[in-house]
Amino acid sequence: MPNCTYILKSERQATGFKAARDRVTVLFCGNAAGHLIKPGLLYRAANPRALKGKNKNLLPVFWQSNKKAWVMAALFLDWFHKCFIPEVKQYLEEKGLDFKVMLIIDNAPGHPVALRFAHNDVEVVFLPPNTSSILQPLDQGVIRCFKATYMRLTFSWTRSTMDADPNLNVMKCWKPFNIADCITYIKQAMDAIKPETVNACWRNLWKECVNDFKGFPTIDKEVKCIVQVARQVGGDGFVNILEEEIEELIESHRETLTNKELEELIKLSTEDEDDDDEQEEPAS
């Protein structure tokens, strides 16, 4: 939530209130033709109650867990072999193409050099240091579009939920929002990204592949919609919310979490949501 809202200001004082400071990491991967594979999702709990009895292999995301919700080298290799390889193989088979792939990634600590030797038919290329914001295709607008759409969807959900029950305030409405709800809106936000949006974002890295370039995608319309919905929700920090505050929140998610925020996530993981001790047969 934006810093101006009382839901964020009150989260540390409200006993048991965890939704506002919970975090997930979403991993995107797409090609120059505009196709995005299933997103990876890294959450702090391996078996959260909201997904109890669900087969995680059937989720619209590739599920992984880490108490800090942070990408580590071993987790990235797991994503590479169990998500990237099968997703890309399926895509190429549908196009009648051989499996011969180049994976372009930045040189973040969680992206191990060992990837270069992980698969005979995949060439891995690391972008030069400090160039992701300039060259990395998904950094040219796709990720921002996704975040803005996700935020619009969750704000609209808040408004609809409060309209359905006049006794709810924003705090009571937002508190039960869980990882299952999060995945639902991740799927919807992913589906809203158009192939031409993904294609346009390759302009800086591979100009020749971009079709009818009309500029990098923007989030102006989504931000205006979020502000409108927030003011309809009402309350301290919502009724007078500004577009600049929404844009600031979207950009802030690029930043590495502080030690204090990481400690909070670890505490949440050990408090209440992980059901590792209960081994149930997954249901579809």
C-alpha positions as a Markdown table, in Angstrom:
| # | Residue | x | y | z |
|---|---|---|---|---|
| 1 | Met | 0.0 | 0.0 | 0.0 |
| 2 | Pro | 1.1 | 3.6 | -0.6 |
| 3 | Asn | 2.9 | 5.2 | 2.4 |
| 4 | Cys | 0.2 | 7.8 | 2.7 |
| 5 | Thr | -2.5 | 5.3 | 3.6 |
| 6 | Tyr | -3.5 | 4.4 | 7.2 |
| 7 | Ile | -3.5 | 0.7 | 6.3 |
| 8 | Leu | 0.3 | 1.0 | 6.0 |
| 9 | Lys | 0.8 | 3.4 | 8.9 |
| 10 | Ser | -1.2 | 1.1 | 11.2 |
| 11 | Glu | 0.2 | -2.3 | 10.3 |
| 12 | Arg | 2.9 | -2.4 | 13.0 |
| 13 | Gln | 0.4 | -1.4 | 15.7 |
| 14 | Ala | -2.4 | -3.8 | 14.6 |
| 15 | Thr | -2.0 | -7.2 | 16.3 |
| 16 | Gly | -1.8 | -10.0 | 13.9 |
| 17 | Phe | -2.0 | -7.7 | 10.8 |
| 18 | Lys | 0.4 | -9.2 | 8.3 |
| 19 | Ala | -1.0 | -8.6 | 4.8 |
| 20 | Ala | 0.4 | -5.1 | 4.3 |
| 21 | Arg | 4.0 | -6.2 | 4.9 |
| 22 | Asp | 3.9 | -9.6 | 3.2 |
| 23 | Arg | 6.1 | -10.1 | 0.1 |
| 24 | Val | 6.4 | -12.3 | -2.9 |
| 25 | Thr | 9.0 | -12.4 | -5.7 |
| 26 | Val | 7.7 | -12.9 | -9.2 |
| 27 | Leu | 10.0 | -14.0 | -12.0 |
| 28 | Phe | 9.2 | -13.1 | -15.6 |
| 29 | Cys | 10.7 | -14.6 | -18.8 |
| 30 | Gly | 9.6 | -13.8 | -22.3 |
| 31 | Asn | 10.9 | -13.7 | -25.9 |
| 32 | Ala | 11.1 | -11.2 | -28.6 |
| 33 | Ala | 8.0 | -12.5 | -30.3 |
| 34 | Gly | 6.0 | -11.3 | -27.3 |
| 35 | His | 5.4 | -14.6 | -25.5 |
| 36 | Leu | 5.7 | -14.8 | -21.7 |
| 37 | Ile | 6.1 | -18.2 | -20.1 |
| 38 | Lys | 4.5 | -19.2 | -16.8 |
| 39 | Pro | 5.8 | -16.8 | -14.1 |
| 40 | Gly | 7.9 | -18.1 | -11.3 |
| 41 | Leu | 6.6 | -17.2 | -7.8 |
| 42 | Leu | 8.8 | -17.3 | -4.7 |
| 43 | Tyr | 6.9 | -17.1 | -1.3 |
| 44 | Arg | 8.1 | -17.2 | 2.3 |
| 45 | Ala | 6.1 | -20.3 | 3.3 |
| 46 | Ala | 6.4 | -23.7 | 1.6 |
| 47 | Asn | 2.8 | -24.8 | 2.4 |
| 48 | Pro | 0.6 | -21.8 | 3.3 |
| 49 | Arg | -2.8 | -22.5 | 4.7 |
| 50 | Ala | -4.5 | -20.7 | 1.8 |
| 51 | Leu | -3.2 | -23.4 | -0.5 |
| 52 | Lys | -3.8 | -26.4 | 1.8 |
| 53 | Gly | -4.8 | -29.5 | -0.2 |
| 54 | Lys | -4.0 | -27.8 | -3.5 |
| 55 | Asn | -1.7 | -29.3 | -6.1 |
| 56 | Lys | 0.9 | -26.6 | -6.6 |
| 57 | Asn | 1.9 | -28.1 | -10.0 |
| 58 | Leu | -1.5 | -27.0 | -11.3 |
| 59 | Leu | -1.1 | -23.3 | -10.2 |
| 60 | Pro | -0.7 | -20.7 | -12.9 |
| 61 | Val | 2.7 | -19.9 | -11.4 |
| 62 | Phe | 5.8 | -22.0 | -10.8 |
| 63 | Trp | 5.8 | -22.3 | -7.0 |
| 64 | Gln | 8.9 | -22.0 | -4.9 |
| 65 | Ser | 9.6 | -21.0 | -1.3 |
| 66 | Asn | 12.2 | -19.3 | 0.7 |
| 67 | Lys | 11.8 | -17.7 | 4.1 |
| 68 | Lys | 13.1 | -14.4 | 2.8 |
| 69 | Ala | 11.0 | -14.7 | -0.4 |
| 70 | Trp | 14.4 | -14.0 | -2.1 |
| 71 | Val | 15.9 | -15.7 | -5.2 |
| 72 | Met | 19.0 | -17.8 | -4.3 |
| 73 | Ala | 21.2 | -19.6 | -6.8 |
| 74 | Ala | 19.8 | -23.1 | -6.1 |
| 75 | Leu | 16.3 | -21.8 | -6.5 |
| 76 | Phe | 17.1 | -20.2 | -9.8 |
| 77 | Leu | 18.6 | -23.4 | -11.1 |
| 78 | Asp | 15.5 | -25.2 | -10.0 |
| 79 | Trp | 13.4 | -22.7 | -11.9 |
| 80 | Phe | 15.7 | -23.2 | -15.0 |
| 81 | His | 15.3 | -26.9 | -15.1 |
| 82 | Lys | 11.7 | -27.4 | -13.9 |
| 83 | Cys | 10.0 | -24.3 | -15.4 |
| 84 | Phe | 12.1 | -22.6 | -18.1 |
| 85 | Ile | 13.2 | -25.7 | -20.0 |
| 86 | Pro | 9.7 | -27.5 | -20.2 |
| 87 | Glu | 7.9 | -24.2 | -20.8 |
| 88 | Val | 10.2 | -23.2 | -23.7 |
| 89 | Lys | 10.2 | -26.7 | -25.1 |
| 90 | Gln | 6.4 | -26.8 | -25.3 |
| 91 | Tyr | 6.3 | -23.3 | -26.9 |
| 92 | Leu | 8.9 | -24.3 | -29.6 |
| 93 | Glu | 7.2 | -27.6 | -30.3 |
| 94 | Glu | 3.9 | -25.8 | -30.9 |
| 95 | Lys | 5.7 | -23.5 | -33.3 |
| 96 | Gly | 7.4 | -26.5 | -35.1 |
| 97 | Leu | 10.9 | -25.2 | -34.1 |
| 98 | Asp | 13.9 | -27.0 | -32.7 |
| 99 | Phe | 14.9 | -26.6 | -29.1 |
| 100 | Lys | 17.8 | -24.2 | -29.5 |
| 101 | Val | 17.6 | -21.3 | -27.1 |
| 102 | Met | 19.5 | -18.3 | -25.8 |
| 103 | Leu | 18.6 | -17.1 | -22.3 |
| 104 | Ile | 19.6 | -13.5 | -21.6 |
| 105 | Ile | 19.7 | -12.5 | -17.9 |
| 106 | Asp | 21.3 | -9.9 | -15.7 |
| 107 | Asn | 24.2 | -10.7 | -13.4 |
| 108 | Ala | 22.3 | -10.6 | -10.1 |
| 109 | Pro | 23.8 | -12.7 | -7.3 |
| 110 | Gly | 21.0 | -15.2 | -7.6 |
| 111 | His | 21.8 | -16.0 | -11.2 |
| 112 | Pro | 24.7 | -18.5 | -10.9 |
| 113 | Val | 27.5 | -18.7 | -13.5 |
| 114 | Ala | 26.9 | -22.5 | -13.5 |
| 115 | Leu | 23.8 | -21.8 | -15.7 |
| 116 | Arg | 26.2 | -21.5 | -18.7 |
| 117 | Phe | 26.8 | -25.3 | -18.5 |
| 118 | Ala | 23.3 | -26.3 | -17.3 |
| 119 | His | 21.9 | -27.5 | -20.7 |
| 120 | Asn | 23.6 | -28.3 | -24.0 |
| 121 | Asp | 21.0 | -26.6 | -26.1 |
| 122 | Val | 20.7 | -23.4 | -24.0 |
| 123 | Glu | 23.2 | -20.6 | -24.3 |
| 124 | Val | 23.1 | -18.3 | -21.3 |
| 125 | Val | 24.3 | -14.7 | -21.8 |
| 126 | Phe | 24.7 | -12.4 | -18.8 |
| 127 | Leu | 24.1 | -8.7 | -19.4 |
| 128 | Pro | 27.0 | -6.4 | -18.3 |
| 129 | Pro | 26.8 | -5.0 | -14.8 |
| 130 | Asn | 24.5 | -2.0 | -14.1 |
| 131 | Thr | 22.8 | -2.2 | -17.5 |
| 132 | Ser | 19.5 | -4.0 | -16.6 |
| 133 | Ser | 17.5 | -0.7 | -16.5 |
| 134 | Ile | 18.8 | 0.1 | -20.0 |
| 135 | Leu | 19.0 | -3.2 | -21.8 |
| 136 | Gln | 17.0 | -5.8 | -20.0 |
| 137 | Pro | 13.8 | -6.1 | -22.2 |
| 138 | Leu | 11.3 | -6.7 | -19.4 |
| 139 | Asp | 12.7 | -3.7 | -17.5 |
| 140 | Gln | 11.6 | -1.4 | -20.3 |
| 141 | Gly | 8.0 | -1.5 | -19.3 |
| 142 | Val | 6.6 | -5.0 | -18.9 |
| 143 | Ile | 7.3 | -5.3 | -15.2 |
| 144 | Arg | 5.9 | -1.8 | -14.5 |
| 145 | Cys | 2.7 | -2.6 | -16.5 |
| 146 | Phe | 2.3 | -5.8 | -14.6 |
| 147 | Lys | 2.7 | -4.1 | -11.2 |
| 148 | Ala | 0.2 | -1.3 | -12.2 |
| 149 | Thr | -2.4 | -3.8 | -13.4 |
| 150 | Tyr | -2.0 | -6.0 | -10.3 |
| 151 | Met | -2.5 | -2.9 | -8.1 |
| 152 | Arg | -5.6 | -1.8 | -10.0 |
| 153 | Leu | -7.0 | -5.3 | -9.6 |
| 154 | Thr | -6.4 | -5.5 | -5.9 |
| 155 | Phe | -7.7 | -1.9 | -5.3 |
| 156 | Ser | -10.8 | -2.8 | -7.3 |
| 157 | Trp | -11.3 | -6.0 | -5.2 |
| 158 | Thr | -11.1 | -3.9 | -2.1 |
| 159 | Arg | -13.7 | -1.5 | -3.3 |
| 160 | Ser | -16.1 | -4.3 | -4.4 |
| 161 | Thr | -15.6 | -6.2 | -1.1 |
| 162 | Met | -16.5 | -3.1 | 0.9 |
| 163 | Asp | -19.5 | -2.3 | -1.4 |
| 164 | Ala | -20.8 | -5.8 | -0.7 |
| 165 | Asp | -20.4 | -5.4 | 3.1 |
| 166 | Pro | -21.0 | -1.8 | 4.4 |
| 167 | Asn | -19.7 | -2.9 | 7.9 |
| 168 | Leu | -16.1 | -3.5 | 6.5 |
| 169 | Asn | -13.4 | -0.9 | 6.6 |
| 170 | Val | -10.2 | -1.1 | 4.6 |
| 171 | Met | -8.2 | -2.8 | 7.4 |
| 172 | Lys | -10.8 | -5.5 | 7.9 |
| 173 | Cys | -11.2 | -6.0 | 4.2 |
| 174 | Trp | -7.4 | -6.3 | 3.5 |
| 175 | Lys | -6.4 | -8.4 | 6.4 |
| 176 | Pro | -7.7 | -11.8 | 5.1 |
| 177 | Phe | -6.1 | -11.2 | 1.6 |
| 178 | Asn | -3.8 | -14.2 | 1.2 |
| 179 | Ile | -1.4 | -15.8 | -1.2 |
| 180 | Ala | -4.2 | -17.6 | -3.1 |
| 181 | Asp | -5.8 | -14.2 | -3.8 |
| 182 | Cys | -2.4 | -12.9 | -4.8 |
| 183 | Ile | -1.9 | -15.7 | -7.3 |
| 184 | Thr | -5.4 | -15.1 | -8.8 |
| 185 | Tyr | -4.5 | -11.5 | -9.5 |
| 186 | Ile | -1.0 | -12.3 | -10.7 |
| 187 | Lys | -2.6 | -14.6 | -13.4 |
| 188 | Gln | -5.1 | -11.8 | -14.4 |
| 189 | Ala | -2.3 | -9.2 | -14.6 |
| 190 | Met | -0.2 | -11.5 | -16.7 |
| 191 | Asp | -3.0 | -12.2 | -19.1 |
| 192 | Ala | -3.5 | -8.5 | -19.5 |
| 193 | Ile | 0.0 | -8.0 | -21.0 |
| 194 | Lys | -0.2 | -7.9 | -24.8 |
| 195 | Pro | 2.4 | -9.6 | -27.0 |
| 196 | Glu | 3.1 | -6.3 | -28.7 |
| 197 | Thr | 3.9 | -4.8 | -25.3 |
| 198 | Val | 6.6 | -7.5 | -24.7 |
| 199 | Asn | 7.9 | -7.1 | -28.3 |
| 200 | Ala | 8.3 | -3.3 | -28.0 |
| 201 | Cys | 10.5 | -3.8 | -24.9 |
| 202 | Trp | 13.2 | -5.5 | -27.0 |
| 203 | Arg | 14.0 | -2.2 | -28.8 |
| 204 | Asn | 17.2 | -1.3 | -26.9 |
| 205 | Leu | 18.6 | -4.8 | -27.0 |
| 206 | Trp | 17.5 | -6.0 | -30.5 |
| 207 | Lys | 16.1 | -3.2 | -32.5 |
| 208 | Glu | 15.5 | -5.3 | -35.7 |
| 209 | Cys | 13.1 | -7.6 | -34.0 |
| 210 | Val | 10.6 | -4.9 | -32.9 |
| 211 | Asn | 7.5 | -4.6 | -35.1 |
| 212 | Asp | 6.0 | -1.1 | -35.7 |
| 213 | Phe | 7.6 | 0.5 | -32.6 |
| 214 | Lys | 5.4 | 3.2 | -31.0 |
| 215 | Gly | 7.3 | 3.7 | -27.8 |
| 216 | Phe | 7.9 | 1.7 | -24.7 |
| 217 | Pro | 4.7 | 0.8 | -22.8 |
| 218 | Thr | 3.5 | 3.3 | -20.1 |
| 219 | Ile | 1.3 | 2.9 | -17.0 |
| 220 | Asp | -0.4 | 6.3 | -17.1 |
| 221 | Lys | -3.9 | 5.0 | -17.7 |
| 222 | Glu | -3.6 | 2.3 | -15.0 |
| 223 | Val | -2.3 | 4.9 | -12.5 |
| 224 | Lys | -5.3 | 7.2 | -13.2 |
| 225 | Cys | -7.6 | 4.2 | -12.7 |
| 226 | Ile | -6.0 | 3.2 | -9.4 |
| 227 | Val | -6.3 | 6.8 | -8.1 |
| 228 | Gln | -10.0 | 6.8 | -9.1 |
| 229 | Val | -10.7 | 3.5 | -7.4 |
| 230 | Ala | -8.7 | 4.5 | -4.3 |
| 231 | Arg | -10.8 | 7.7 | -3.8 |
| 232 | Gln | -13.9 | 5.6 | -4.1 |
| 233 | Val | -12.6 | 3.3 | -1.4 |
| 234 | Gly | -12.2 | 6.4 | 0.8 |
| 235 | Gly | -10.6 | 6.9 | 4.2 |
| 236 | Asp | -7.4 | 8.3 | 5.5 |
| 237 | Gly | -4.8 | 8.3 | 2.8 |
| 238 | Phe | -7.1 | 7.0 | 0.1 |
| 239 | Val | -9.6 | 9.8 | -0.5 |
| 240 | Asn | -6.8 | 12.3 | -1.4 |
| 241 | Ile | -4.3 | 9.9 | -2.9 |
| 242 | Leu | -2.1 | 11.3 | -5.7 |
| 243 | Glu | -0.8 | 9.7 | -8.9 |
| 244 | Glu | 2.8 | 10.4 | -7.8 |
| 245 | Glu | 2.2 | 8.2 | -4.7 |
| 246 | Ile | 1.0 | 5.3 | -6.8 |
| 247 | Glu | 4.0 | 5.7 | -9.2 |
| 248 | Glu | 6.4 | 5.9 | -6.2 |
| 249 | Leu | 5.0 | 2.6 | -4.8 |
| 250 | Ile | 5.4 | 0.8 | -8.2 |
| 251 | Glu | 9.0 | 2.0 | -8.4 |
| 252 | Ser | 9.8 | 1.2 | -4.8 |
| 253 | His | 9.3 | -2.5 | -5.5 |
| 254 | Arg | 12.6 | -2.5 | -7.4 |
| 255 | Glu | 14.5 | -1.9 | -4.2 |
| 256 | Thr | 16.2 | -4.7 | -2.2 |
| 257 | Leu | 14.4 | -5.3 | 1.1 |
| 258 | Thr | 16.1 | -3.9 | 4.2 |
| 259 | Asn | 17.4 | -6.2 | 7.0 |
| 260 | Lys | 14.4 | -5.2 | 9.1 |
| 261 | Glu | 11.9 | -6.1 | 6.4 |
| 262 | Leu | 13.7 | -9.5 | 5.8 |
| 263 | Glu | 13.5 | -10.2 | 9.6 |
| 264 | Glu | 9.8 | -9.5 | 9.5 |
| 265 | Leu | 9.3 | -12.0 | 6.7 |
| 266 | Ile | 11.3 | -14.7 | 8.5 |
| 267 | Lys | 9.2 | -14.0 | 11.6 |
| 268 | Leu | 6.0 | -14.4 | 9.6 |
| 269 | Ser | 7.2 | -17.7 | 8.1 |
| 270 | Thr | 7.8 | -19.2 | 11.6 |
| 271 | Glu | 4.6 | -17.7 | 13.1 |
| 272 | Asp | 1.6 | -19.1 | 11.5 |
| 273 | Glu | 1.4 | -20.0 | 7.8 |
| 274 | Asp | 3.7 | -22.9 | 7.1 |
| 275 | Asp | 2.1 | -26.3 | 7.4 |
| 276 | Asp | 5.1 | -28.4 | 6.6 |
| 277 | Asp | 4.3 | -30.8 | 9.4 |
| 278 | Glu | 1.0 | -31.7 | 7.8 |
| 279 | Gln | 1.6 | -33.9 | 4.7 |
| 280 | Glu | -1.6 | -34.3 | 2.8 |
| 281 | Glu | -2.3 | -35.7 | -0.6 |
| 282 | Pro | -2.7 | -32.8 | -3.0 |
| 283 | Ala | -6.0 | -32.2 | -4.6 |
| 284 | Ser | -6.6 | -30.7 | -8.0 |
